[in-house]
């Protein structure tokens, strides 16, 4: 039986009807991982024993006639910045190479309580800083659609394992597009929830005011099933909110919808084939009765610069904890280190433990926060962020959703942009405004440029996550 064709609901139903067992399902996916990992490199760690034990637990519940959770038996993968108790959590960095999580992240606890089976941890750009997963300290993940291309980043491993049929769904984190951009490159569905909809407890921080955990899956239904489970108020995360009252999307018909199309997202830099595919989807919505409205997000042109100031400032503060004293890699543990004072402990640990991209962003953030430059950079970026939020609020007075490309181009070649950080940063030009505004957005496959997927981004108002999913389901049928 080809389990890759089954949705999460169908897996649960099949287990209840005893058409197959959870152990058979897990063995199938572990076999897929063994078969494909030599080419894709999506996983940093596969928990064979743990996954089989979880599957046996599901089968034991079925044998006893106990109620199964909504995700029962669904094999999943977790980005390596999210804690899974007993497994390593490296955040793709040498500085945490041997760190083992001692607790579950809130979202992982919710997944397990609803019967999902964790297969392992996926590769990522170090500390989620990157757009191609080439900045991992351990390996380079490849795009299953074309092994010469990158899978996107920073959640590249999470997208690749779903696209490569190594897992039913995965979790990623999105600070400036790190769920949506790899979802676009790999041809899967990825949701960046409203900021606060999913607890960040158990997520290794990059930029705390922008980070958000979200699901990635092969279809919108599965994405929604996972999202329903991981949302909710968490007393350990003061920024989390309870949106369970919005579990049901508001009722709407395509004929009643107002779809905003921002001119700033369809200009210079957008590849012609990508533009053609996205405009085709928008035209299809119009033929279904939706009203297409031209809108403007004038501050969006400043979003990338604003993001890379705010995100690096927060990163420089968050990563200060990795000092070689409390946990993680330490330069002092080498007997021949020759370290003479505390400053040398810090410099040797961080110099050897962090990769080039992380060092670059720490230095940028530290500079922007330094005396004499705080007002010129950080404060100005915060004011720009307020303008971006205002632009979105104004746009949503005219429309219900905003549709854009997820990325200006499909997946690029491995090593093509690795030596040019500015070109790499442009991969996120259509996704970072969403994080700065704190609104939800979803990327879904819109078509193919040759064999490479092109992603459509649906942006909604605050806490309209389920409305976005409903619209995505309608578009999925086109």
C-alpha positions in Angstrom: 0.0 0.0 0.0 1.3 3.5 -0.9 0.8 5.4 2.3 2.1 8.6 0.7 -1.3 9.2 -1.0 -3.2 9.2 2.3 -4.2 12.4 4.1 -4.1 12.7 7.9 -7.8 12.0 8.2 -7.5 8.9 6.0 -4.6 7.6 8.1 -6.7 7.9 11.2 -9.7 6.2 9.6 -7.5 3.4 8.2 -6.1 2.7 11.6 -9.5 2.6 13.2 -10.8 0.2 10.5 -7.6 -1.8 11.0 -6.7 -1.6 7.3 -3.1 -1.2 8.4 -1.2 -0.7 11.7 0.7 2.3 12.9 3.8 0.1 13.0 3.4 -0.7 9.3 2.9 3.0 8.6 6.1 4.0 10.4 8.1 1.2 8.9 7.0 2.4 5.5 8.1 6.0 6.1 11.4 4.9 7.8 12.0 2.9 4.6 11.4 6.0 2.5 13.9 7.9 4.6 16.5 5.2 4.2 15.9 5.1 0.5 15.9 8.9 -0.2 18.1 10.5 2.4 21.3 9.8 0.5 20.0 12.2 -2.1 17.9 14.7 -0.2 19.7 15.2 3.2 16.5 16.5 4.8 17.1 15.0 8.3 19.8 15.7 10.9 18.5 12.9 13.1 16.1 10.0 12.6 14.6 8.5 15.8 14.0 5.0 14.6 13.4 3.4 18.0 11.4 6.3 19.3 9.1 6.4 16.2 8.5 2.6 16.4 7.7 2.9 20.2 5.2 5.7 19.5 3.6 3.5 16.8 3.3 0.5 19.1 1.5 2.8 21.6 -1.0 3.8 18.9 -1.7 0.2 18.0 -2.1 -0.7 21.7 -4.7 2.0 22.0 -6.6 0.6 19.0 -6.5 -2.9 20.5 -8.0 -1.6 23.7 -10.7 0.4 21.8 -9.5 3.7 23.1 -10.2 7.0 21.4 -7.6 8.2 18.9 -6.4 11.8 18.6 -7.0 13.7 15.4 -3.4 13.2 14.2 -3.2 9.5 15.2 -0.4 7.6 13.4 0.6 10.5 11.2 4.5 10.4 10.8 6.0 13.9 11.0 9.3 15.7 11.2 10.3 18.6 13.3 12.7 21.5 12.4 15.8 21.3 14.5 15.2 24.6 16.2 12.2 23.1 18.0 12.7 21.0 21.2 11.8 17.3 21.2 12.6 15.7 24.5 15.5 13.2 24.3 16.6 14.2 20.8 19.4 16.6 19.9 18.4 20.2 19.1 21.3 21.8 17.3 19.5 24.7 15.4 21.8 23.7 12.6 24.8 25.0 14.5 28.1 23.5 15.7 27.8 25.5 18.9 24.8 23.2 19.9 26.1 20.1 18.1 25.7 17.9 21.2 22.9 19.6 23.0 20.0 17.3 23.8 16.5 18.7 24.6 15.3 18.0 28.1 11.7 19.0 27.4 9.1 19.2 24.6 8.2 22.4 22.9 4.5 23.3 23.5 3.6 22.5 19.8 5.4 19.1 20.0 3.6 18.2 23.2 0.3 19.0 21.5 1.3 16.9 18.4 2.2 13.9 20.6 -1.0 14.2 22.7 -3.0 14.0 19.5 -1.2 10.9 18.3 1.3 12.2 15.8 4.5 10.2 15.5 7.8 12.1 15.4 10.3 10.6 13.0 13.1 12.9 13.6 14.7 16.4 13.3 15.2 18.2 10.0 18.1 20.3 8.6 18.0 24.0 8.6 20.1 27.2 8.1 22.1 27.8 11.3 19.8 29.5 13.9 17.3 29.9 11.1 19.5 32.5 9.3 19.4 31.8 5.6 17.2 31.2 2.6 18.6 28.0 1.1 19.6 25.6 4.0 23.2 26.0 2.7 24.2 27.7 6.0 23.7 24.5 8.1 26.8 23.5 9.9 26.2 19.8 9.1 25.0 19.2 5.5 23.3 20.8 2.5 19.7 19.7 1.8 18.6 19.3 -1.8 15.3 20.0 -3.4 13.4 16.8 -4.2 12.0 18.4 -7.3 15.5 18.9 -8.7 18.5 17.7 -6.7 20.7 20.5 -8.3 18.5 23.1 -6.6 18.2 24.4 -3.1 15.0 23.6 -1.1 14.8 27.1 0.3 15.3 28.1 3.9 15.6 28.3 6.7 13.1 25.4 7.1 14.5 23.7 4.0 14.7 20.2 5.6 11.1 20.4 6.8 9.9 21.3 3.3 12.1 18.8 1.5 11.1 15.8 3.7 7.4 16.4 3.0 8.0 17.0 -0.8 10.2 13.9 -0.9 7.5 11.7 0.8 9.6 11.1 3.9 6.9 12.4 6.2 3.2 13.3 6.1 3.8 16.7 7.5 6.4 18.8 9.3 6.8 21.8 11.5 9.0 24.8 10.6 9.5 28.2 11.9 9.1 31.5 10.0 10.9 34.7 10.9 10.9 36.3 7.5 9.6 33.7 5.2 11.3 30.5 6.4 8.2 28.4 6.1 6.6 29.9 3.0 9.7 30.3 0.8 10.8 26.7 1.1 7.2 25.5 0.8 7.1 27.5 -2.5 10.5 26.1 -3.7 9.5 22.5 -2.9 5.9 22.6 -4.0 4.2 22.0 -0.6 1.7 24.0 1.5 3.2 26.1 4.3 1.4 28.3 6.8 2.9 31.2 8.8 0.3 31.8 11.5 -0.7 35.1 13.0 2.0 36.1 15.5 1.0 34.6 18.9 -1.4 32.0 17.5 1.2 29.2 18.2 3.3 29.3 21.3 7.1 29.8 20.8 7.9 27.9 24.0 10.6 25.4 23.0 11.7 27.2 19.9 15.3 28.4 19.9 15.0 32.1 19.2 16.3 34.0 16.2 14.2 37.2 16.4 11.6 36.8 19.1 9.2 39.5 17.9 9.0 37.9 14.4 9.5 34.1 15.0 6.4 31.9 14.5 6.0 28.1 14.3 3.8 26.7 11.6 2.9 23.5 9.7 4.0 22.3 6.3 2.1 19.6 4.4 1.3 18.2 0.9 -2.2 19.6 0.9 -4.3 22.3 2.7 -6.4 19.8 4.6 -3.4 18.3 6.3 -2.0 21.8 7.0 -5.3 22.7 8.7 -5.5 19.5 10.8 -2.0 20.2 12.2 -2.7 23.9 12.8 -5.9 23.1 14.8 -3.8 21.0 17.2 -0.8 23.3 17.7 -2.6 26.6 18.4 -3.7 27.9 21.8 -2.7 29.9 24.8 0.4 28.8 26.6 1.1 30.1 30.1 4.9 29.7 29.3 4.6 32.1 26.4 3.2 35.6 27.3 2.9 36.4 23.6 0.6 33.5 22.8 -3.2 34.0 22.5 -6.3 31.8 22.6 -7.9 31.7 19.1 -9.8 28.5 19.6 -13.0 30.5 19.3 -12.0 31.0 15.7 -11.6 27.3 14.9 -14.4 27.6 12.4 -13.7 29.9 9.4 -16.2 32.5 8.6 -18.6 31.4 5.9 -17.9 33.0 2.5 -18.3 32.4 -1.2 -15.8 33.2 -3.9 -18.4 35.5 -5.4 -18.4 37.7 -2.3 -14.6 38.0 -2.0 -12.5 41.0 -2.6 -8.9 40.0 -3.6 -6.2 42.7 -3.3 -3.3 42.6 -5.7 -0.4 44.9 -4.6 1.4 46.5 -7.5 4.6 46.6 -5.5 4.8 42.7 -5.7 4.4 42.5 -9.5 7.1 44.8 -10.7 10.9 44.7 -11.2 12.7 41.5 -10.1 9.7 39.2 -10.6 10.5 36.5 -13.1 8.2 36.5 -16.1 7.1 32.8 -15.8 6.4 33.2 -12.1 4.3 36.3 -12.8 2.4 34.5 -15.5 1.5 31.6 -13.2 0.4 33.8 -10.3 -1.6 36.1 -12.5 -3.3 33.0 -14.0 -4.4 31.9 -10.6 -5.7 35.4 -9.8 -7.6 35.5 -13.2 -9.1 32.1 -12.3 -10.4 33.5 -9.1 -11.9 36.4 -11.0 -13.8 34.0 -13.3 -15.2 32.3 -10.2 -16.7 35.6 -9.2 -14.2 37.1 -6.9 -13.6 40.9 -7.3 -9.9 41.7 -8.0 -8.8 45.1 -6.6 -5.6 46.8 -7.3 -4.0 48.0 -4.0 -0.8 49.5 -2.8 1.6 48.7 0.0 3.9 51.7 -0.4 6.1 50.9 2.5 6.8 47.3 1.3 9.8 48.5 -0.6 11.5 49.3 2.7 10.5 46.0 4.3 13.7 44.0 3.5 16.0 46.7 4.9 13.7 47.2 7.9 13.6 43.4 8.6 17.4 42.9 8.4 18.0 45.6 10.9 15.3 44.5 13.4 16.0 40.7 13.0 19.8 41.1 13.4 19.4 43.4 16.4 17.2 40.8 18.1 19.6 38.0 17.0 22.6 39.7 18.5 20.8 39.8 21.9 19.3 36.3 21.7 22.6 34.6 20.7 24.5 36.3 23.5 23.6 33.4 25.7 26.0 31.1 23.8 29.1 32.0 25.7 30.9 28.7 26.2 30.1 28.7 30.0 26.6 27.4 30.5 25.9 24.9 27.7 26.8 24.0 24.2 30.3 24.1 22.6 33.1 25.7 24.6 36.5 26.7 23.4 37.9 26.2 26.9 37.3 22.5 27.0 40.2 21.9 24.6 43.2 21.2 26.9 45.5 22.9 24.3 43.3 25.9 23.8 45.7 28.3 25.5 42.9 30.5 26.8 44.1 33.0 29.4 41.0 35.0 30.3 37.2 35.3 30.1 37.2 37.4 26.9 39.2 34.7 25.2 36.7 32.0 26.3 33.9 34.1 24.6 35.8 34.9 21.5 37.2 31.4 20.9 33.8 29.7 21.6 31.8 32.0 19.4 34.5 32.2 16.7 34.7 28.5 16.3 31.0 27.7 17.1 29.1 30.1 14.9 29.1 30.0 11.1 29.8 33.0 8.8 26.2 34.0 8.3 25.4 34.0 12.0 28.5 36.0 12.7 27.5 38.5 10.0 24.1 39.0 11.5 25.4 39.3 15.1 27.8 42.0 14.0 25.1 43.9 12.0 22.7 43.8 15.0 25.4 44.8 17.5 26.4 47.7 15.3 22.8 48.9 14.9 22.2 48.8 18.6 25.5 50.5 19.6 25.7 53.9 21.1 25.4 56.6 18.4 23.7 54.3 15.9 20.6 53.1 17.8 18.4 56.1 16.6 19.8 56.0 13.1 19.1 52.3 12.5 17.0 50.5 15.1 14.6 53.3 16.0 14.1 54.2 12.4 13.4 50.5 11.5 10.8 50.4 14.2 9.1 53.4 12.8 9.2 51.8 9.3 7.6 48.7 10.8 4.8 50.8 12.1 4.2 52.2 8.6 4.2 48.7 7.1 1.5 47.6 9.6 -0.5 50.7 8.8 -0.3 49.9 5.0 -1.7 46.4 5.6 -4.5 47.7 7.8 -5.4 50.3 5.2 -5.3 47.6 2.4 -7.6 45.3 4.4 -10.2 48.0 4.5 -10.6 47.5 0.7 -10.1 43.8 0.4 -10.5 40.5 2.3 -7.3 38.8 1.2 -4.1 39.8 -0.5 -2.5 37.5 -3.2 1.1 37.7 -4.2 3.9 35.5 -5.4 5.7 33.8 -2.5 9.1 34.3 -4.1 10.2 36.3 -7.2 11.7 33.2 -8.7 11.6 29.4 -8.3 14.4 27.4 -6.6 17.9 28.4 -7.6 21.0 26.3 -8.0 23.0 25.1 -5.0 25.9 27.5 -4.4 24.5 30.1 -6.8 23.9 32.8 -4.2 26.0 31.5 -1.2 28.8 34.1 -1.8 26.4 37.0 -2.3 24.4 37.6 0.9 22.4 40.5 -0.7 21.1 38.3 -3.5 20.2 35.6 -1.0 18.3 38.1 1.1 16.2 39.1 -1.9 14.7 35.6 -1.9 12.5 36.8 1.0 11.4 40.2 -0.5 7.7 39.1 -0.7 7.6 37.3 2.6 9.2 39.6 5.2 6.5 42.3 5.1 4.1 39.7 6.5 6.3 39.0 9.6 6.8 42.7 10.2 3.0 43.2 10.2 2.4 40.1 12.3 -0.4 38.9 10.0 -0.9 35.3 8.8 0.0 34.1 5.3 0.1 30.8 3.5 2.1 29.5 0.5 0.6 26.9 -1.8 1.6 25.4 -5.2 0.3 27.5 -8.1 2.0 25.8 -11.0 5.3 24.7 -12.5 8.1 26.6 -14.2 9.5 23.6 -16.1 9.8 21.1 -13.3 10.2 23.7 -10.5 7.2 24.7 -8.4 6.0 28.2 -8.1 4.2 29.3 -4.9 1.2 31.6 -4.5 1.0 33.6 -1.2 -2.3 34.3 0.5 -2.2 37.0 3.1 -5.0 37.7 5.6 -6.0 40.0 8.4 -4.9 39.2 12.0 -6.3 35.9 13.2 -7.9 35.1 9.8 -5.8 32.0 9.6 -8.7 29.6 9.1 -10.2 31.9 6.5 -6.9 31.7 4.6 -7.1 28.0 4.8 -10.6 27.9 3.4 -9.6 30.1 0.5 -6.6 27.9 -0.2 -8.9 24.9 -0.3 -11.0 26.5 -3.0 -7.9 27.5 -5.0 -6.5 24.0 -4.6 -9.5 22.7 -6.7 -8.7 24.9 -9.7 
